Amino acid sequence: MTKIRPFSALRYNQDKIDDLSKVVCPPYDIISPEDQDRYHAKHPFNLIRLILGKDLAGDNRKENKYIRAAHLFNTWIKEKILKNDEKESIYFYLQEYTIRGEKKKRLGFISLMRLEDKEESTVFAHENTHLAPKEDRLQLLKKVRANLSPIFTLFSDEKKYINRIYDENLKNAQELIFLTDQDKVSHKLWRFSEEEFINKLKKYMENRHIFIADGHHRWEVAQMYLNQICKKRKDFDKEAGYNYILTYFTDINSKEITILPIHRVIKKLPRSILDLSRLFDIEKIKTKEDLFLFMAKASLAEHAFGLYHDGRFFLLRLKNERSIGNFIKGGSGDYKKLDVVVLHNLILKDILGIKDEDVLFIKDEDQAQDMVNQGLAEAVFFLNPTKIEQIRSIALDNERMPPKSTFFYPKLLSGLVIHKF
């Protein structure tokens, strides 16, 4: 059963911070080292100093980025840089953005979601996680004892209940927060405290399946932290804040959801791309724009990939769709049909023999192409976006996609609301 509840968010005090765009930042896992430096320089109270502090020479068990984050966090609270809202609320979050010339609005809400045992949980993941990021996030969580960023989840809102609450109560109300980020995405936040509607929303969410879009590592770490507390504390409180995780919910059926592909940049090609002709039709394409058009059209009926190598673009189409089962062992039929699975198992591993350490994950196709042009890599494989239906089916089958299979855009900002426990 999915259990949500309102909370008194810890937020930046707008009497002390007049421009919130200077203190918020994206989720930690998409911040490059260059971006980390930029956000650190942007403002002394930027949340980057908590979610992604810098390692310093001489760091040890008694002095490190996690301890510094906790000290800063507590100092900001003491000095009222961060301040709790008085009422327990649910926060409605609207993002307005433009993608490939199309204007979109993605609406969701932020509340707490109860962490449940695996046997009872209605939360489904779709991507594999790695140990190092989980150890990193666990160390931070132990020190700050707060969810500094919400995880991003999807659920089926077939009755459009989120939109109804927003239209009836918030659409014409003054925003609590309104800012525009560096990507020209606008972020609007409203605080909603009407107990009657909140109780109805809690009831409505009880039987929903929840699919994690972003935040797999933080979700697993929150469960690990809760399990550790259960074992160590005699005074374990089943309703304490550590039983919950800060969560953003949006409708999985909404046309306003954008999933972008994450392309694979190949540093070294052990074999010739002509080896691909054994299983793929290879067609030379004049421009990158044409390539992506052909990829999108081909994806409706077959597996198709783009390739940039030696200054030229190529469209790759699998000759025989039925042959997939001969090369990809294990997994359901839905799993074997994923483009990222076909790319990694069939193209990169079996045909070209590319090592994992020679694969880079780049979202921006121009940046990926530039790396090849500059001699930093030998090729780029371009992918079509993973479909929302594929995410749902893989998650419900309790399977996991390869890492970096999806990029939900735009990302949720870190620093709008914080859950301290």
C-alpha positions as CSV (number, residue, x, y, z in Angstrom):
1,M,0.0,0.0,0.0
2,T,1.3,3.5,-0.9
3,K,1.2,5.8,2.1
4,I,1.8,9.5,1.7
5,R,1.6,12.3,4.2
6,P,2.1,16.1,4.4
7,F,5.1,17.6,6.1
8,S,6.5,21.0,7.2
9,A,9.1,21.6,4.6
10,L,12.4,23.1,5.5
11,R,12.9,25.9,2.9
12,Y,15.2,28.8,2.1
13,N,14.2,31.8,4.0
14,Q,13.2,34.3,1.3
15,D,13.7,37.2,3.8
16,K,17.4,36.3,3.7
17,I,17.7,34.9,0.2
18,D,16.1,37.3,-2.4
19,D,17.1,35.2,-5.5
20,L,16.4,31.5,-5.0
21,S,17.8,30.7,-8.4
22,K,21.3,31.3,-6.9
23,V,20.9,28.7,-4.2
24,V,19.2,25.8,-5.9
25,C,20.9,23.2,-8.1
26,P,20.1,20.0,-10.0
27,P,20.2,16.5,-8.5
28,Y,23.7,15.5,-7.5
29,D,24.1,12.6,-10.0
30,I,23.9,14.8,-13.1
31,I,26.4,17.5,-11.9
32,S,29.7,17.4,-13.6
33,P,32.9,18.5,-11.8
34,E,32.8,21.7,-13.8
35,D,29.2,22.3,-12.7
36,Q,30.1,21.5,-9.2
37,D,32.7,24.3,-9.2
38,R,30.2,26.7,-10.8
39,Y,27.5,26.1,-8.2
40,H,30.0,26.4,-5.4
41,A,31.0,29.8,-6.7
42,K,27.4,30.9,-7.4
43,H,26.4,31.6,-3.8
44,P,27.8,30.7,-0.3
45,F,24.4,29.2,0.6
46,N,23.9,27.1,-2.6
47,L,22.6,23.6,-1.8
48,I,25.6,22.1,-3.7
49,R,27.6,22.5,-0.5
50,L,25.3,20.0,1.2
51,I,24.4,17.5,-1.6
52,L,27.8,17.5,-3.3
53,G,30.5,18.9,-1.2
54,K,34.2,18.9,-2.3
55,D,36.8,16.4,-1.1
56,L,39.8,18.3,0.5
57,A,43.4,17.3,1.1
58,G,43.7,15.7,4.5
59,D,40.2,14.5,4.8
60,N,39.7,11.6,7.2
61,R,37.0,10.0,9.3
62,K,36.8,13.0,11.6
63,E,36.9,15.7,8.9
64,N,35.3,15.1,5.5
65,K,32.7,16.5,3.1
66,Y,29.8,14.7,4.9
67,I,30.7,16.1,8.3
68,R,31.2,19.6,6.7
69,A,27.7,19.2,5.1
70,A,26.1,18.4,8.4
71,H,27.8,21.4,10.1
72,L,26.8,23.8,7.4
73,F,23.2,22.4,7.4
74,N,22.8,22.9,11.1
75,T,24.4,26.3,10.9
76,W,22.0,27.4,8.2
77,I,19.1,26.2,10.3
78,K,20.4,28.0,13.4
79,E,20.9,31.2,11.5
80,K,17.5,30.9,9.8
81,I,18.9,30.6,6.3
82,L,16.7,27.6,6.2
83,K,13.4,27.7,8.0
84,N,10.5,25.3,8.5
85,D,7.0,26.1,7.2
86,E,4.5,26.3,10.1
87,K,1.8,24.0,8.6
88,E,2.1,20.5,7.4
89,S,1.4,20.7,3.7
90,I,1.7,19.0,0.3
91,Y,3.6,21.0,-2.3
92,F,2.4,21.3,-5.9
93,Y,5.2,21.7,-8.4
94,L,4.8,23.0,-12.0
95,Q,7.6,23.0,-14.5
96,E,7.2,24.8,-17.8
97,Y,9.7,24.2,-20.5
98,T,10.3,24.0,-24.3
99,I,11.7,20.9,-25.9
100,R,12.4,20.7,-29.7
101,G,10.2,23.8,-30.2
102,E,7.3,22.3,-28.3
103,K,6.1,24.0,-25.1
104,K,5.2,21.7,-22.2
105,K,3.9,21.9,-18.6
106,R,4.6,19.0,-16.1
107,L,2.6,19.1,-13.0
108,G,3.1,17.0,-9.9
109,F,3.2,17.2,-6.1
110,I,5.8,16.7,-3.4
111,S,5.0,14.9,-0.2
112,L,6.5,12.2,2.1
113,M,6.1,8.6,1.0
114,R,6.4,5.8,3.6
115,L,9.2,3.2,3.1
116,E,7.8,-0.3,3.1
117,D,9.3,-3.8,3.3
118,K,9.9,-5.3,-0.2
119,E,7.1,-7.8,0.3
120,E,4.6,-5.0,1.0
121,S,6.0,-2.3,-1.2
122,T,4.1,-0.9,-4.2
123,V,7.2,1.0,-5.4
124,F,8.9,-0.4,-8.5
125,A,12.4,0.4,-9.8
126,H,13.5,0.1,-13.4
127,E,17.3,0.7,-13.3
128,N,20.2,-1.1,-11.7
129,T,22.1,0.7,-9.0
130,H,25.8,0.7,-8.0
131,L,27.5,0.3,-4.7
132,A,29.8,3.4,-4.7
133,P,27.0,6.0,-5.1
134,K,24.9,4.2,-2.5
135,E,27.8,4.3,0.0
136,D,28.2,8.0,-0.8
137,R,24.6,8.9,-0.3
138,L,24.3,6.7,2.9
139,Q,27.3,8.6,4.5
140,L,25.6,11.9,3.7
141,L,22.2,10.8,4.9
142,K,23.6,9.6,8.3
143,K,25.2,12.9,8.9
144,V,22.5,15.4,7.8
145,R,19.5,13.2,8.7
146,A,17.4,14.8,5.9
147,N,16.2,14.2,2.4
148,L,17.8,17.1,0.7
149,S,16.3,16.3,-2.7
150,P,13.0,14.6,-3.7
151,I,13.0,11.3,-5.6
152,F,11.0,11.5,-8.9
153,T,8.2,9.0,-9.3
154,L,5.3,8.2,-11.7
155,F,1.9,6.8,-11.0
156,S,-1.3,6.3,-13.0
157,D,-3.6,9.3,-12.3
158,E,-6.4,8.1,-14.5
159,K,-8.9,10.5,-12.8
160,K,-6.6,13.5,-13.3
161,Y,-6.9,14.2,-9.6
162,I,-3.6,16.2,-9.4
163,N,-4.9,18.5,-12.1
164,R,-8.3,18.9,-10.5
165,I,-6.8,20.0,-7.1
166,Y,-4.5,22.4,-8.9
167,D,-7.2,23.8,-11.2
168,E,-9.7,24.3,-8.3
169,N,-7.4,25.6,-5.7
170,L,-4.0,26.8,-6.9
171,K,-4.1,27.8,-10.6
172,N,-4.9,31.4,-9.8
173,A,-3.2,31.6,-6.5
174,Q,0.2,33.3,-5.8
175,E,3.1,30.9,-6.1
176,L,5.2,30.2,-3.0
177,I,8.3,30.0,-5.3
178,F,8.8,31.1,-8.9
179,L,12.1,31.0,-10.5
180,T,13.7,30.2,-13.9
181,D,16.9,28.1,-14.2
182,Q,19.8,28.2,-16.5
183,D,18.0,26.0,-19.1
184,K,15.1,28.5,-19.2
185,V,12.8,26.0,-17.4
186,S,10.4,27.8,-15.0
187,H,9.7,26.2,-11.6
188,K,6.6,27.1,-9.7
189,L,5.7,25.8,-6.2
190,W,2.5,26.1,-4.2
191,R,1.9,25.1,-0.6
192,F,-1.4,23.2,-0.2
193,S,-2.7,22.7,3.4
194,E,-6.4,21.9,3.1
195,E,-6.9,18.9,5.3
196,E,-10.0,17.6,3.6
197,F,-8.3,17.5,0.2
198,I,-5.1,16.1,1.6
199,N,-7.0,13.2,3.2
200,K,-8.7,12.5,-0.1
201,L,-5.4,12.5,-1.9
202,K,-3.9,10.2,0.7
203,K,-6.8,7.8,0.1
204,Y,-6.5,8.1,-3.7
205,M,-2.8,7.2,-3.6
206,E,-3.2,4.1,-1.4
207,N,-3.7,1.6,-4.3
208,R,-1.3,3.2,-6.8
209,H,1.7,1.5,-8.2
210,I,4.7,3.9,-7.9
211,F,7.4,3.8,-10.5
212,I,10.8,5.4,-9.7
213,A,12.0,7.6,-12.6
214,D,14.9,9.3,-10.9
215,G,16.4,8.6,-7.5
216,H,17.0,4.9,-7.4
217,H,20.2,5.2,-5.3
218,R,18.5,7.6,-2.8
219,W,15.5,5.4,-2.5
220,E,17.6,2.3,-1.7
221,V,19.8,4.2,0.7
222,A,16.7,5.5,2.6
223,Q,15.6,1.9,3.0
224,M,19.1,0.9,4.2
225,Y,19.2,3.7,6.7
226,L,15.7,2.7,8.0
227,N,16.8,-0.9,8.4
228,Q,19.9,0.1,10.3
229,I,17.8,2.2,12.7
230,C,15.4,-0.6,13.3
231,K,18.2,-2.9,14.3
232,K,20.1,-0.4,16.5
233,R,17.4,1.6,18.3
234,K,15.3,0.3,21.1
235,D,13.2,3.4,20.9
236,F,12.4,2.9,17.2
237,D,9.4,5.1,16.3
238,K,7.3,3.8,13.4
239,E,6.0,7.3,12.6
240,A,9.3,9.2,12.8
241,G,10.5,11.0,9.7
242,Y,13.1,8.4,8.9
243,N,10.2,6.0,7.9
244,Y,9.5,8.3,5.0
245,I,11.3,9.7,1.9
246,L,10.7,13.0,0.2
247,T,8.9,12.2,-3.1
248,Y,7.7,14.0,-6.2
249,F,4.7,12.3,-7.9
250,T,3.4,12.9,-11.4
251,D,1.1,11.1,-13.8
252,I,2.7,8.4,-15.9
253,N,0.0,8.8,-18.6
254,S,0.7,12.6,-19.1
255,K,1.8,13.7,-22.5
256,E,3.9,16.4,-20.7
257,I,6.5,13.8,-19.6
258,T,9.7,14.0,-21.7
259,I,12.2,11.1,-21.7
260,L,15.5,11.8,-23.5
261,P,18.0,9.2,-24.6
262,I,21.5,8.9,-23.2
263,H,23.9,8.2,-26.0
264,R,27.0,6.0,-25.9
265,V,30.4,7.5,-26.7
266,I,33.0,4.9,-27.6
267,K,36.6,5.8,-26.8
268,K,38.1,2.8,-28.6
269,L,36.7,0.6,-31.4
270,P,38.5,-2.8,-31.3
271,R,36.8,-3.9,-34.5
272,S,35.6,-2.4,-37.8
273,I,32.0,-1.0,-37.9
274,L,31.6,-3.1,-41.1
275,D,31.3,-6.1,-38.8
276,L,27.9,-4.8,-37.9
277,S,26.7,-5.6,-41.4
278,R,26.4,-9.2,-40.4
279,L,23.2,-8.4,-38.4
280,F,22.4,-4.8,-39.3
281,D,21.6,-2.9,-42.5
282,I,23.9,0.1,-42.6
283,E,22.8,3.2,-44.5
284,K,24.8,6.4,-44.8
285,I,22.9,9.5,-43.8
286,K,23.8,13.1,-44.9
287,T,23.0,15.0,-41.7
288,K,22.4,14.4,-38.0
289,E,18.9,16.0,-38.3
290,D,18.0,13.4,-41.0
291,L,19.5,10.6,-38.9
292,F,17.3,11.3,-35.9
293,L,14.2,11.6,-38.1
294,F,15.0,8.2,-39.7
295,M,15.7,6.7,-36.3
296,A,12.4,7.8,-34.9
297,K,10.4,6.5,-37.9
298,A,12.3,3.2,-37.9
299,S,11.7,2.7,-34.2
300,L,8.0,2.2,-34.8
301,A,8.6,-1.2,-36.3
302,E,12.2,-2.3,-35.7
303,H,15.4,-1.7,-33.7
304,A,17.3,1.3,-35.1
305,F,20.4,3.1,-34.0
306,G,22.5,6.0,-35.2
307,L,26.2,5.9,-35.5
308,Y,28.7,8.7,-36.0
309,H,32.2,7.6,-37.0
310,D,35.0,9.0,-39.2
311,G,33.0,12.2,-39.9
312,R,30.0,10.3,-41.2
313,F,26.5,9.4,-40.0
314,F,25.0,6.0,-40.4
315,L,21.6,4.5,-39.7
316,L,21.7,0.9,-38.3
317,R,18.6,-1.3,-38.6
318,L,18.4,-4.8,-37.3
319,K,17.8,-7.2,-40.2
320,N,15.9,-9.9,-38.3
321,E,14.0,-8.9,-35.2
322,R,13.5,-12.6,-34.4
323,S,17.2,-13.1,-34.0
324,I,17.4,-11.2,-30.8
325,G,16.6,-14.2,-28.7
326,N,19.6,-16.0,-30.2
327,F,22.0,-13.4,-28.9
328,I,20.5,-12.1,-25.7
329,K,20.1,-14.8,-23.1
330,G,18.0,-14.2,-20.0
331,G,15.3,-11.7,-19.3
332,S,11.7,-11.4,-20.5
333,G,10.7,-10.6,-24.0
334,D,10.1,-7.0,-23.0
335,Y,13.6,-6.8,-21.6
336,K,15.2,-8.2,-24.8
337,K,13.3,-5.6,-26.9
338,L,14.9,-2.6,-25.1
339,D,17.2,-0.7,-27.4
340,V,19.8,-0.2,-24.7
341,V,19.9,-4.0,-24.1
342,V,20.3,-4.7,-27.9
343,L,23.0,-2.0,-28.1
344,H,25.0,-3.2,-25.1
345,N,24.6,-6.9,-25.6
346,L,24.5,-7.3,-29.3
347,I,26.4,-4.4,-30.8
348,L,28.9,-3.3,-28.2
349,K,29.7,-6.6,-26.5
350,D,29.1,-9.4,-29.1
351,I,29.9,-7.8,-32.4
352,L,32.4,-5.0,-31.6
353,G,34.0,-6.4,-28.4
354,I,33.9,-3.0,-26.7
355,K,35.0,-2.9,-23.0
356,D,32.7,-1.2,-20.4
357,E,35.5,1.2,-19.5
358,D,35.6,2.5,-23.0
359,V,31.9,3.6,-23.0
360,L,30.9,7.1,-21.9
361,F,27.3,8.2,-21.3
362,I,26.5,11.6,-22.9
363,K,23.0,13.1,-23.1
364,D,23.8,15.9,-25.5
365,E,24.2,14.7,-29.1
366,D,26.3,17.7,-30.1
367,Q,28.7,17.2,-27.3
368,A,29.0,13.5,-28.1
369,Q,29.7,14.3,-31.8
370,D,32.3,17.0,-30.8
371,M,34.2,14.4,-28.7
372,V,34.7,12.3,-31.8
373,N,35.6,15.4,-33.9
374,Q,38.2,16.4,-31.3
375,G,39.8,12.9,-31.2
376,L,38.6,12.2,-27.7
377,A,36.6,9.2,-28.9
378,E,36.2,7.1,-32.0
379,A,32.4,6.8,-32.4
380,V,29.0,7.6,-31.0
381,F,26.0,5.3,-30.9
382,F,22.8,7.4,-30.8
383,L,19.6,5.9,-29.3
384,N,15.9,6.6,-29.5
385,P,14.3,7.5,-26.1
386,T,13.0,4.6,-23.9
387,K,9.2,4.5,-24.0
388,I,7.2,5.1,-20.8
389,E,5.4,1.8,-21.5
390,Q,8.7,-0.1,-21.5
391,I,9.6,1.4,-18.1
392,R,6.3,0.3,-16.6
393,S,6.5,-3.3,-18.0
394,I,10.1,-3.8,-17.0
395,A,9.5,-2.5,-13.5
396,L,6.4,-4.6,-13.0
397,D,8.3,-7.7,-14.1
398,N,10.9,-6.8,-11.4
399,E,13.6,-6.5,-14.0
400,R,16.2,-3.7,-14.2
401,M,17.4,-1.8,-17.3
402,P,21.1,-1.1,-17.8
403,P,22.3,2.1,-16.1
404,K,21.7,5.4,-17.9
405,S,18.8,4.0,-19.9
406,T,16.5,7.0,-19.3
407,F,16.9,10.8,-18.8
408,F,13.7,12.4,-17.5
409,Y,13.6,16.1,-18.5
410,P,13.5,18.6,-16.9
411,K,15.1,17.5,-13.6
412,L,13.6,18.5,-10.3
413,L,15.5,21.2,-8.5
414,S,17.2,20.5,-5.2
415,G,16.6,23.2,-2.6
416,L,13.0,24.0,-3.1
417,V,11.8,21.8,-0.2
418,I,13.8,19.7,2.3
419,H,12.6,17.0,4.7
420,K,14.6,16.9,8.0
421,F,14.0,14.2,10.5
